[in-house]
Amino acid sequence: MSMTLPDRITYDWLVALDDDALLTAERSLHQVFTSAEDTERRKLGERYELMKGPATLMTAWDRWSRANTEARHRKLNPRRETQRRK
């Protein structure tokens, strides 16, 4: 299931989602964040630090963390397939 995500992830938007929609949004935002993070990790190697990343990485982390926080507040457990980092 695909959904259109707003430009700004707000509390009002998050609480308006039902549990399934919230988990779908969280999964999508997590994919965007991990893609940006993997790019930075490959580029910087051992020098990588999340909080010193570019604005695009920090924005992706912020958007995902808001959805993840709401999911956990509802006692939902986002499930992901784990992959080994290279």
N, C-alpha and C positions, 0 to 999 in steps of 0.2 A: 504494500500500500504506500503510495506516494502522497505527500502533502506539501502545500505551499507554506513556507515559513515566512513570517513577517521580517521586515528589516530590523526591527527592535524586538527582542524577547522581553516582554513585560510580565509582571505578576498577573495583571488582569487577563492577559492572553493565556498564560499557563493554567490558571485556575478555571478558565472556561473550557478547557479540554477534558474529555473523559479519560479514563485511565489508559485505554488502548491508544488513543490519539497522542497522549502525553508520551507513552513509551515509543511510539513511532517517531515523534519529533525528537526525543532524546537520542534515539538510535541514529537518526539522520545527522543531528548536530555533532554527535560523537564521531561519526565518520569524517565529517568536515574537519573537526579538530585534529583527529589522529593523522589525517593526510597532511595537514599543515605542519604538525609536529614532526612527522617522519621526514618531511622535506628539510626542516631545520636540523634535525639530528644527522642526516646524511651530509649536509653542508658543513656543519660545525664539529661533528664528531664529539670528542671528549669535552670540548669547550661549550657544548650546548647547555643552556640554562633557560628553563621555561619563562621565568619572570623577566628575563633580559631579551626576550624574543621580539621580533618585529610586531607592529600594530596588528597585522592580519592574524598572526598566531594568537595574540592576546585577545583579540575580538572573538576568534573561534572558540578559545577556551572559556571566555566569559559567557558566550551564548550557550555552550554546552553545559557549563556548570550550573547555570540557572535552571535549565530543564532537569538536570540530574538531581539537584537539590529538591525540586518540587516532587520528583518521582520518589525519592527517598523519604520525604516528608509524608507522602501517602503510603509509605511502607511497601512500595513497589520495588522490584528488583530487576533492573535492566540486565538482560542476559546477552552476552556477546560470545562469539567464538574467539578463543584466545589464539594469538599468533605469536611466534617467537620473534623478537626483535633481532635484526641483523646488525 
